[in-house]
């Protein structure tokens, strides 16, 4: 059986060093939110656009 080494994209130790807020920012940046945003914009319809 061949063993194929896989390179890591990031080390978990790098993430552990970050604070809670920095980890939250990473999560929010990488969440797929396009469908959610479309639904919210549809629900708003032609209402106020104070906070797009």
C-alpha positions as protocol buffer text, in pm:
chain_id: "A"
residue {
  index: 1
  type: UNK
  ca { x: 0 y: 0 z: 0 }
}
residue {
  index: 2
  type: UNK
  ca { x: 138 y: 340 z: -96 }
}
residue {
  index: 3
  type: UNK
  ca { x: 134 y: 625 z: 152 }
}
residue {
  index: 4
  type: UNK
  ca { x: 70 y: 959 z: -12 }
}
residue {
  index: 5
  type: UNK
  ca { x: 166 y: 1253 z: 209 }
}
residue {
  index: 6
  type: UNK
  ca { x: -85 y: 1536 z: 207 }
}
residue {
  index: 7
  type: UNK
  ca { x: 33 y: 1890 z: 263 }
}
residue {
  index: 8
  type: UNK
  ca { x: -154 y: 2084 z: 529 }
}
residue {
  index: 9
  type: UNK
  ca { x: -327 y: 2408 z: 440 }
}
residue {
  index: 10
  type: UNK
  ca { x: -269 y: 2539 z: 791 }
}
residue {
  index: 11
  type: UNK
  ca { x: -154 y: 2398 z: 1119 }
}
residue {
  index: 12
  type: UNK
  ca { x: -403 y: 2368 z: 1403 }
}
residue {
  index: 13
  type: UNK
  ca { x: -148 y: 2521 z: 1637 }
}
residue {
  index: 14
  type: UNK
  ca { x: -168 y: 2843 z: 1436 }
}
residue {
  index: 15
  type: UNK
  ca { x: -543 y: 2857 z: 1495 }
}
residue {
  index: 16
  type: UNK
  ca { x: -509 y: 2776 z: 1866 }
}
residue {
  index: 17
  type: UNK
  ca { x: -283 y: 3078 z: 1912 }
}
residue {
  index: 18
  type: UNK
  ca { x: -556 y: 3314 z: 1789 }
}
residue {
  index: 19
  type: UNK
  ca { x: -810 y: 3471 z: 2019 }
}
residue {
  index: 20
  type: UNK
  ca { x: -1181 y: 3387 z: 2010 }
}
residue {
  index: 21
  type: UNK
  ca { x: -1271 y: 3695 z: 1807 }
}
residue {
  index: 22
  type: UNK
  ca { x: -1005 y: 3624 z: 1546 }
}
residue {
  index: 23
  type: UNK
  ca { x: -1130 y: 3265 z: 1511 }
}
residue {
  index: 24
  type: UNK
  ca { x: -1487 y: 3390 z: 1474 }
}
residue {
  index: 25
  type: UNK
  ca { x: -1377 y: 3624 z: 1195 }
}
residue {
  index: 26
  type: UNK
  ca { x: -1213 y: 3332 z: 1012 }
}
residue {
  index: 27
  type: UNK
  ca { x: -1532 y: 3125 z: 1042 }
}
residue {
  index: 28
  type: UNK
  ca { x: -1758 y: 3407 z: 923 }
}
residue {
  index: 29
  type: UNK
  ca { x: -1533 y: 3481 z: 626 }
}
residue {
  index: 30
  type: UNK
  ca { x: -1555 y: 3120 z: 512 }
}
residue {
  index: 31
  type: UNK
  ca { x: -1923 y: 3043 z: 570 }
}
residue {
  index: 32
  type: UNK
  ca { x: -2127 y: 3004 z: 253 }
}
residue {
  index: 33
  type: UNK
  ca { x: -2383 y: 3281 z: 313 }
}
residue {
  index: 34
  type: UNK
  ca { x: -2491 y: 3370 z: -42 }
}
residue {
  index: 35
  type: UNK
  ca { x: -2820 y: 3177 z: -26 }
}
residue {
  index: 36
  type: UNK
  ca { x: -2905 y: 3323 z: 317 }
}
residue {
  index: 37
  type: UNK
  ca { x: -2841 y: 3677 z: 193 }
}
residue {
  index: 38
  type: UNK
  ca { x: -3060 y: 3622 z: -114 }
}
residue {
  index: 39
  type: UNK
  ca { x: -3347 y: 3502 z: 105 }
}
residue {
  index: 40
  type: UNK
  ca { x: -3313 y: 3797 z: 343 }
}
residue {
  index: 41
  type: UNK
  ca { x: -3305 y: 4046 z: 55 }
}
residue {
  index: 42
  type: UNK
  ca { x: -3614 y: 3883 z: -100 }
}
residue {
  index: 43
  type: UNK
  ca { x: -3795 y: 3901 z: 236 }
}
residue {
  index: 44
  type: UNK
  ca { x: -3710 y: 4271 z: 269 }
}
residue {
  index: 45
  type: UNK
  ca { x: -3854 y: 4328 z: -78 }
}
residue {
  index: 46
  type: UNK
  ca { x: -3886 y: 4699 z: -148 }
}
residue {
  index: 47
  type: UNK
  ca { x: -3851 y: 4795 z: 217 }
}
residue {
  index: 48
  type: UNK
  ca { x: -3594 y: 5027 z: 368 }
}
residue {
  index: 49
  type: UNK
  ca { x: -3234 y: 4979 z: 265 }
}
residue {
  index: 50
  type: UNK
  ca { x: -3070 y: 5147 z: 564 }
}
residue {
  index: 51
  type: UNK
  ca { x: -2850 y: 4846 z: 643 }
}
residue {
  index: 52
  type: UNK
  ca { x: -2779 y: 4660 z: 318 }
}
